[in-house]
Amino acid sequence: MVNFLDLQAFLRQNGVYQNSSTEGQGYMKKFLSVLGAFAFAPLASLFAQEGAAAPKEGNLMQTVMMITVALAFFYFILWRPEQKRRKSMEKLRSSLKKGDRVTAMGILGTVSKVQDKTVILSLYDGAKIEVVTAAITEIQAPVVEEVVEKAPSNS
């Protein structure tokens, strides 16, 4: 394995590693080509070995354990929370009723009619649009319009 000090000494010998950056990209090209040679040097030594020893039994067990840990990670961190979120949204979408205020694809509206797979929304200006139920991302409490009664004045 190549350590950092060997790499730094090699770069200084070939004039690639200098403290000033006056030369600009010429040094960068040299550096990247030398770095590529160092990066692929261990791979070349792996393929050059003729009588490689058989892998140990522990390596197979380590591989199986790593795959198991990765699958458990993906299940508990990604898949399971996503399933819970999807089920809760499906439950909310199935409980839609007239008067609910919803957000569908960034459009705010009030549910005026619920159909099989679509919902008709009344917008602020009175326009009505039909939206697929799966496009609804947020459901708010029903809008109750309050009628404010004015008290009679004694004037």
Residue frames as a rotation matrix with the C-alpha (Angstrom) as fourth column:
MET 1
0.584 0.812 0.000 0.00
0.812 -0.584 0.000 0.00
0.000 0.000 -1.000 0.00
VAL 2
-0.310 -0.666 0.679 1.29
0.641 -0.673 -0.368 3.46
0.702 0.321 0.636 -0.86
ASN 3
0.124 0.343 -0.931 1.35
0.925 -0.379 -0.016 5.93
-0.359 -0.860 -0.364 2.01
PHE 4
0.922 0.386 0.033 1.03
0.376 -0.870 -0.318 9.68
-0.094 0.306 -0.947 1.75
LEU 5
0.486 -0.799 -0.355 4.70
-0.314 -0.538 0.782 10.49
-0.816 -0.268 -0.512 2.45
ASP 6
-0.356 -0.586 0.728 5.87
0.492 0.545 0.679 8.25
-0.794 0.600 0.094 -0.42
LEU 7
0.343 0.585 0.735 3.41
0.938 -0.178 -0.296 9.95
-0.043 0.792 -0.610 -2.75
GLN 8
0.950 0.006 -0.311 4.51
0.049 -0.990 0.129 13.40
-0.307 -0.138 -0.942 -1.62
ALA 9
0.064 -0.997 -0.044 8.22
-0.154 -0.053 0.987 12.53
-0.986 -0.057 -0.157 -2.10
PHE 10
-0.276 -0.116 0.954 7.53
0.805 0.514 0.295 11.11
-0.525 0.850 -0.048 -5.57
LEU 11
0.685 0.616 0.388 5.61
0.728 -0.592 -0.344 14.23
0.018 0.519 -0.855 -6.57
ARG 12
0.751 -0.478 -0.456 8.44
-0.211 -0.828 0.520 16.51
-0.626 -0.294 -0.722 -5.36
GLN 13
-0.225 -0.886 0.405 11.03
0.198 0.365 0.910 14.51
-0.954 0.285 0.093 -7.33
ASN 14
-0.293 0.180 0.939 9.04
0.940 0.233 0.248 14.85
-0.175 0.956 -0.237 -10.54
GLY 15
-0.981 -0.194 0.016 8.40
0.195 -0.969 0.153 18.55
-0.014 0.153 0.988 -10.03
VAL 16
-0.285 0.947 0.147 4.67
0.490 0.013 0.872 18.19
0.824 0.321 -0.468 -9.56
TYR 17
0.576 0.501 -0.646 4.36
0.791 -0.141 0.595 19.14
0.207 -0.854 -0.478 -5.90
GLN 18
-0.623 -0.707 0.334 5.36
0.554 -0.700 -0.450 22.75
0.553 -0.095 0.828 -5.20
ASN 19
-0.445 0.429 -0.786 4.14
0.758 -0.287 -0.586 25.24
-0.477 -0.856 -0.198 -2.67
SER 20
-0.531 0.261 -0.806 3.41
-0.354 -0.933 -0.069 28.01
-0.770 0.248 0.587 -5.19
SER 21
0.077 0.652 0.755 0.69
0.636 0.551 -0.541 27.72
-0.768 0.522 -0.372 -7.78
THR 22
-0.075 -0.175 -0.982 2.24
-0.429 -0.883 0.190 30.08
-0.900 0.435 -0.009 -10.36
GLU 23
-0.934 -0.350 -0.076 2.41
-0.224 0.405 0.886 27.48
-0.279 0.845 -0.457 -13.12
GLY 24
-0.224 0.949 -0.222 -1.31
-0.954 -0.260 -0.149 26.80
-0.199 0.179 0.964 -12.97
GLN 25
0.667 0.733 0.138 -2.86
-0.685 0.675 -0.274 23.82
-0.294 0.088 0.952 -14.70
GLY 26
0.220 -0.664 -0.714 0.38
-0.629 0.463 -0.624 22.21
0.746 0.587 -0.316 -15.93
TYR 27
-0.785 -0.506 0.357 1.10
-0.577 0.390 -0.718 20.98
0.224 -0.770 -0.598 -12.45
MET 28
-0.075 0.849 0.523 -2.48
-0.797 0.264 -0.543 19.86
-0.599 -0.458 0.657 -12.00
LYS 29
0.667 0.298 -0.683 -2.35
-0.699 0.566 -0.437 17.65
0.256 0.769 0.586 -15.10
LYS 30
-0.290 -0.853 -0.433 0.91
-0.468 0.522 -0.713 16.07
0.835 -0.005 -0.551 -13.91
PHE 31
-0.711 0.046 0.702 -0.53
-0.689 0.152 -0.708 15.57
-0.139 -0.987 -0.077 -10.45
LEU 32
0.326 0.930 0.168 -3.68
-0.828 0.367 -0.425 13.87
-0.457 -0.001 0.890 -11.75
SER 33
0.518 -0.181 -0.836 -1.70
-0.572 0.653 -0.496 11.55
0.636 0.735 0.235 -14.02
VAL 34
-0.623 -0.779 -0.078 0.62
-0.408 0.407 -0.817 10.53
0.668 -0.477 -0.571 -11.17
LEU 35
-0.484 0.535 0.693 -2.32
-0.787 0.081 -0.612 10.15
-0.383 -0.841 0.381 -8.81
GLY 36
0.591 0.711 -0.382 -4.03
-0.807 0.516 -0.287 7.87
-0.007 0.478 0.878 -11.32
ALA 37
0.041 -0.667 -0.744 -0.89
-0.412 0.668 -0.620 5.74
0.910 0.332 -0.247 -11.54
PHE 38
-0.864 -0.363 0.349 -0.82
-0.443 0.216 -0.870 5.40
0.241 -0.906 -0.348 -7.74
ALA 39
-0.095 0.914 0.395 -4.53
-0.913 0.078 -0.400 4.63
-0.397 -0.399 0.827 -7.59
PHE 40
0.757 0.441 -0.482 -4.28
-0.628 0.695 -0.350 1.73
0.181 0.568 0.803 -10.05
ALA 41
-0.268 -0.946 -0.182 -0.96
-0.784 0.324 -0.530 0.34
0.561 0.000 -0.828 -8.76
PRO 42
-0.546 0.075 0.834 -2.59
-0.639 0.607 -0.473 -1.89
-0.542 -0.791 -0.283 -6.08
LEU 43
0.580 0.812 0.060 -5.03
-0.543 0.441 -0.714 -3.25
-0.607 0.382 0.697 -8.68
ALA 44
0.468 -0.488 -0.737 -2.20
-0.733 0.252 -0.632 -4.17
0.494 0.836 -0.239 -11.00
SER 45
-0.629 -0.734 0.258 -0.44
-0.747 0.478 -0.462 -6.08
0.216 -0.483 -0.849 -8.23
LEU 46
-0.079 0.682 0.727 -3.65
-0.617 0.539 -0.573 -8.01
-0.783 -0.494 0.378 -7.52
PHE 47
0.855 0.465 -0.232 -3.95
-0.447 0.430 -0.784 -9.21
-0.265 0.774 0.575 -11.09
ALA 48
0.234 -0.860 -0.453 -0.22
-0.814 0.082 -0.576 -9.95
0.532 0.503 -0.681 -11.40
GLN 49
-0.308 -0.343 0.887 -0.22
-0.838 0.539 -0.083 -12.60
-0.450 -0.769 -0.454 -8.64
GLU 50
-0.370 0.113 -0.922 -0.16
-0.667 0.658 0.349 -16.08
0.646 0.744 -0.168 -10.07
GLY 51
-0.469 0.130 -0.873 -0.47
0.401 0.913 -0.079 -18.36
0.787 -0.387 -0.480 -7.06
ALA 52
-0.384 0.400 0.832 -3.05
-0.699 -0.714 0.020 -16.52
0.603 -0.574 0.554 -5.01
ALA 53
-0.999 0.024 0.031 -4.13
-0.006 0.686 -0.727 -18.26
-0.039 -0.727 -0.685 -1.83
ALA 54
-0.367 0.927 -0.073 -7.70
0.595 0.294 0.748 -19.51
0.716 0.231 -0.659 -1.49
PRO 55
-0.230 0.325 0.917 -9.98
-0.503 -0.847 0.174 -17.12
0.833 -0.421 0.358 0.36
LYS 56
-0.989 -0.133 0.057 -10.54
-0.107 0.405 -0.908 -17.80
0.098 -0.905 -0.415 4.04
GLU 57
-0.409 0.886 -0.218 -13.88
0.805 0.463 0.370 -19.05
0.429 -0.024 -0.903 5.37
GLY 58
-0.302 0.255 -0.919 -14.23
0.709 -0.584 -0.395 -15.89
-0.637 -0.771 -0.004 7.44
ASN 59
-0.941 -0.094 -0.324 -14.45
-0.124 -0.798 0.590 -13.74
-0.314 0.596 0.739 4.33
LEU 60
-0.643 0.764 -0.055 -17.67
0.272 0.295 0.916 -15.42
0.716 0.574 -0.397 3.22
MET 61
-0.049 0.625 -0.779 -19.20
0.993 0.117 0.031 -14.98
0.110 -0.772 -0.626 6.65
GLN 62
-0.566 -0.212 -0.797 -18.15
0.398 -0.917 -0.039 -11.32
-0.722 -0.339 0.603 6.74
THR 63
-0.976 0.217 -0.032 -19.72
-0.122 -0.413 0.903 -10.77
0.183 0.884 0.429 3.33
VAL 64
-0.316 0.907 -0.278 -22.99
0.615 0.419 0.667 -12.39
0.722 0.040 -0.691 4.40
MET 65
-0.115 0.233 -0.966 -23.02
0.937 -0.298 -0.183 -10.31
-0.331 -0.925 -0.184 7.59
MET 66
-0.825 -0.245 -0.510 -22.43
0.113 -0.955 0.275 -7.06
-0.554 0.169 0.815 5.67
ILE 67
-0.805 0.592 0.034 -25.21
0.009 -0.044 0.999 -7.84
0.593 0.804 0.030 3.23
THR 68
-0.106 0.773 -0.625 -27.53
0.886 0.359 0.294 -8.64
0.452 -0.523 -0.723 6.15
VAL 69
-0.351 -0.088 -0.932 -26.65
0.686 -0.702 -0.192 -5.39
-0.637 -0.707 0.307 7.89
ALA 70
-0.982 -0.033 -0.188 -27.20
-0.102 -0.740 0.664 -3.43
-0.161 0.671 0.723 4.67
LEU 71
-0.538 0.839 -0.082 -30.61
0.301 0.282 0.911 -5.04
0.787 0.465 -0.404 4.09
ALA 72
-0.026 0.504 -0.863 -31.65
0.999 0.038 -0.009 -4.39
0.028 -0.863 -0.505 7.69
PHE 73
-0.683 -0.294 -0.669 -30.54
0.362 -0.931 0.040 -0.78
-0.634 -0.215 0.742 7.34
PHE 74
-0.944 0.329 -0.022 -32.55
-0.170 -0.427 0.888 -0.27
0.282 0.842 0.459 4.16
TYR 75
-0.305 0.883 -0.358 -35.59
0.642 0.468 0.608 -1.97
0.704 -0.044 -0.709 5.67
PHE 76
0.076 0.362 -0.929 -35.68
0.982 -0.189 0.007 0.03
-0.173 -0.913 -0.370 8.92
ILE 77
-0.527 -0.357 -0.772 -34.47
0.325 -0.923 0.205 3.37
-0.785 -0.143 0.602 7.56
LEU 78
-0.895 0.098 -0.435 -36.10
-0.416 -0.532 0.738 3.51
-0.159 0.841 0.517 4.11
TRP 79
-0.745 0.594 -0.303 -38.74
0.059 0.511 0.857 0.90
0.665 0.621 -0.416 3.29
ARG 80
-0.402 0.624 -0.670 -40.67
0.901 0.401 -0.168 0.64
0.164 -0.671 -0.723 6.55
PRO 81
-0.514 0.245 -0.822 -41.14
0.292 -0.851 -0.436 4.40
-0.806 -0.465 0.366 7.17
GLU 82
-0.876 0.194 -0.441 -42.14
-0.479 -0.452 0.753 4.87
-0.053 0.871 0.489 3.54
GLN 83
-0.653 0.668 -0.357 -44.77
0.395 0.702 0.593 2.11
0.647 0.246 -0.722 3.85
LYS 84
-0.367 0.504 -0.782 -46.17
0.865 -0.124 -0.486 3.71
-0.342 -0.855 -0.390 7.00
ARG 85
-0.667 0.078 -0.741 -46.33
-0.131 -0.991 0.014 7.12
-0.733 0.107 0.671 5.34
ARG 86
-0.891 0.319 -0.323 -47.98
-0.314 0.080 0.946 5.67
0.327 0.944 0.029 2.24
LYS 87
-0.520 0.722 -0.456 -50.61
0.739 0.648 0.184 3.82
0.428 -0.242 -0.871 4.32
SER 88
-0.386 0.373 -0.844 -51.43
0.633 -0.558 -0.537 6.93
-0.671 -0.741 -0.021 6.36
MET 89
-0.773 0.095 -0.628 -51.81
-0.429 -0.807 0.406 9.05
-0.468 0.583 0.664 3.21
GLU 90
-0.814 0.504 -0.289 -54.02
0.019 0.520 0.854 6.39
0.580 0.690 -0.433 1.61
LYS 91
-0.419 0.657 -0.627 -56.18
0.908 0.295 -0.298 6.35
-0.011 -0.694 -0.720 4.75
LEU 92
-0.484 0.195 -0.853 -56.50
0.171 -0.935 -0.310 10.15
-0.858 -0.296 0.419 4.66
ARG 93
-0.878 0.122 -0.464 -57.33
-0.476 -0.345 0.809 10.14
-0.061 0.930 0.361 0.94
SER 94
-0.694 0.654 -0.301 -60.02
0.415 0.705 0.576 7.50
0.589 0.275 -0.760 1.42
SER 95
-0.240 0.612 -0.754 -61.63
0.927 -0.085 -0.364 9.57
-0.287 -0.786 -0.547 4.18
LEU 96
-0.994 -0.111 0.025 -62.06
0.112 -0.926 0.360 12.69
-0.017 0.360 0.933 2.00
LYS 97
-0.118 0.993 -0.017 -65.43
0.941 0.106 -0.320 14.35
-0.316 -0.054 -0.947 2.23
LYS 98
0.200 0.291 0.936 -67.12
0.687 -0.722 0.078 17.42
0.699 0.627 -0.344 0.89
GLY 99
0.942 0.161 0.295 -65.79
-0.030 -0.833 0.553 20.62
0.334 -0.529 -0.780 2.45
ASP 100
0.561 -0.812 -0.162 -62.25
0.612 0.276 0.741 19.38
-0.557 -0.515 0.652 3.20
ARG 101
0.820 -0.422 -0.388 -59.50
-0.546 -0.779 -0.307 21.79
-0.172 0.463 -0.869 2.26
VAL 102
0.667 -0.561 0.490 -56.73
0.503 0.824 0.260 20.00
-0.550 0.073 0.832 0.34
THR 103
0.201 -0.691 -0.695 -53.46
-0.737 -0.574 0.358 20.66
-0.646 0.440 -0.624 -1.44
ALA 104
0.630 0.002 0.777 -53.02
0.420 0.840 -0.343 18.86
-0.653 0.542 0.528 -4.75
MET 105
0.144 -0.700 0.700 -49.81
0.983 0.017 -0.185 19.50
0.117 0.714 0.690 -6.72
GLY 106
-0.813 -0.524 -0.255 -49.47
0.569 -0.808 -0.155 22.88
-0.125 -0.271 0.955 -5.02
ILE 107
-0.571 0.712 0.408 -53.06
-0.124 -0.567 0.814 23.88
0.811 0.415 0.413 -5.78
LEU 108
-0.952 0.305 -0.021 -55.23
0.040 0.055 -0.998 24.75
-0.303 -0.951 -0.065 -2.80
GLY 109
-0.554 0.824 -0.122 -58.90
-0.452 -0.174 0.875 23.97
0.700 0.539 0.469 -3.04
THR 110
-0.478 0.537 0.695 -62.00
-0.720 0.213 -0.660 22.81
-0.502 -0.816 0.285 -1.24
VAL 111
-0.975 0.130 0.179 -63.49
0.195 0.887 0.419 19.42
-0.105 0.443 -0.890 -2.05
SER 112
-0.461 0.868 -0.185 -66.89
-0.850 -0.492 -0.190 19.86
-0.256 0.070 0.964 -3.68
LYS 113
0.719 0.673 -0.173 -67.42
-0.695 0.696 -0.183 16.29
-0.003 0.252 0.968 -4.93
VAL 114
-0.337 -0.791 0.511 -65.67
-0.717 0.567 0.405 12.98
-0.610 -0.230 -0.759 -4.27
GLN 115
0.580 0.459 -0.673 -65.72
-0.792 0.510 -0.335 10.41
0.189 0.728 0.660 -7.07
ASP 116
0.980 -0.160 -0.119 -64.12
0.173 0.979 0.111 6.95
0.099 -0.129 0.987 -7.43
LYS 117
0.244 -0.969 -0.033 -60.55
0.964 0.239 0.118 7.92
-0.106 -0.060 0.992 -8.31
THR 118
-0.527 -0.386 0.757 -60.91
0.528 -0.847 -0.064 11.67
0.666 0.366 0.650 -8.72
VAL 119
-0.115 0.439 -0.891 -61.97
0.859 -0.407 -0.311 14.66
-0.499 -0.801 -0.330 -6.65
ILE 120
0.144 0.208 0.967 -63.51
0.694 -0.718 0.051 17.89
0.705 0.665 -0.248 -7.88
LEU 121
-0.376 -0.411 -0.831 -62.00
0.880 -0.440 -0.181 20.91
-0.291 -0.799 0.527 -6.17
SER 122
0.756 0.534 0.377 -63.48
0.594 -0.802 -0.055 24.38
0.273 0.266 -0.924 -5.90
LEU 123
-0.335 -0.939 0.078 -60.80
0.860 -0.338 -0.383 27.01
0.386 -0.062 0.921 -6.13
TYR 124
-0.595 -0.011 -0.803 -60.72
0.577 -0.702 -0.418 30.46
-0.560 -0.712 0.424 -4.55
ASP 125
-0.842 0.209 -0.498 -62.12
-0.419 -0.834 0.358 32.26
-0.340 0.510 0.790 -7.58
GLY 126
0.126 0.981 0.150 -64.98
-0.683 0.196 -0.704 29.78
-0.719 -0.014 0.694 -8.00
ALA 127
0.032 -0.178 -0.984 -63.37
-0.907 0.409 -0.103 27.68
0.421 0.895 -0.148 -10.72
LYS 128
0.614 0.186 0.767 -63.64
-0.531 0.816 0.227 23.92
-0.583 -0.547 0.600 -10.41
ILE 129
-0.091 -0.674 -0.733 -61.01
-0.928 0.324 -0.182 21.39
0.360 0.664 -0.655 -11.42
GLU 130
0.943 0.333 -0.017 -60.91
-0.316 0.908 0.276 17.62
0.107 -0.255 0.961 -11.34
VAL 131
-0.024 -0.986 0.166 -57.84
-0.967 -0.019 -0.254 16.12
0.253 -0.166 -0.953 -9.68
VAL 132
0.169 -0.036 -0.985 -56.72
-0.023 0.999 -0.041 12.51
0.985 0.029 0.168 -9.30
THR 133
0.944 0.295 0.149 -56.99
-0.155 -0.004 0.988 11.48
0.292 -0.956 0.042 -5.64
ALA 134
0.571 -0.791 -0.218 -53.38
0.821 0.544 0.177 10.22
-0.021 -0.280 0.960 -5.60
ALA 135
-0.110 -0.625 0.773 -52.18
0.574 -0.675 -0.464 13.76
0.812 0.393 0.432 -6.38
ILE 136
0.736 0.417 0.533 -53.49
-0.181 -0.638 0.749 15.09
0.652 -0.648 -0.394 -3.06
THR 137
-0.182 -0.939 -0.292 -50.54
0.271 0.238 -0.933 15.71
0.945 -0.249 0.211 -0.77
GLU 138
-0.984 -0.142 -0.109 -52.11
0.146 -0.285 -0.947 17.40
0.103 -0.948 0.301 2.24
ILE 139
-0.069 0.998 0.003 -55.55
0.527 0.034 0.849 17.43
0.847 0.061 -0.528 3.83
GLN 140
-0.935 -0.175 0.310 -56.59
-0.122 -0.659 -0.742 20.18
0.334 -0.731 0.595 6.21
ALA 141
-0.663 0.734 -0.148 -59.63
0.452 0.235 -0.861 20.44
-0.597 -0.638 -0.487 8.45
PRO 142
-0.083 0.717 0.693 -62.92
0.976 -0.081 0.201 21.34
0.201 0.693 -0.693 6.76
VAL 143
-0.937 -0.214 0.276 -63.48
0.202 -0.977 -0.071 25.01
0.285 -0.011 0.958 6.18
VAL 144
-0.028 0.927 -0.374 -66.33
0.996 -0.004 -0.085 26.41
-0.080 -0.375 -0.924 8.22
GLU 145
-0.529 -0.101 0.843 -67.39
0.388 -0.912 0.134 29.82
0.755 0.398 0.521 7.06
GLU 146
-0.517 0.291 -0.805 -68.24
0.800 -0.168 -0.575 31.98
-0.303 -0.942 -0.146 10.01
VAL 147
0.028 0.608 0.794 -71.07
0.587 -0.653 0.479 34.43
0.809 0.453 -0.375 9.74
VAL 148
-0.820 -0.340 -0.461 -70.41
0.573 -0.495 -0.653 37.45
-0.006 -0.799 0.601 11.90
GLU 149
0.247 0.949 0.197 -73.58
0.864 -0.307 0.398 39.06
0.439 0.072 -0.896 13.11
LYS 150
-0.688 -0.425 0.588 -73.42
0.189 -0.887 -0.421 42.73
0.701 -0.179 0.691 13.76
ALA 151
-0.444 0.516 -0.733 -74.93
0.859 0.012 -0.512 43.90
-0.256 -0.857 -0.448 16.98
PRO 152
0.385 0.630 0.675 -77.54
0.751 -0.639 0.168 46.56
0.537 0.442 -0.719 16.54
SER 153
-0.742 -0.670 0.002 -76.19
0.578 -0.641 -0.505 49.94
0.340 -0.374 0.863 17.37
ASN 154
0.062 0.772 -0.632 -78.09
0.949 -0.241 -0.202 52.36
-0.308 -0.588 -0.748 19.57
SER 155
-0.811 -0.422 -0.405 -77.45
0.321 -0.900 0.295 55.45
-0.489 0.109 0.866 17.50
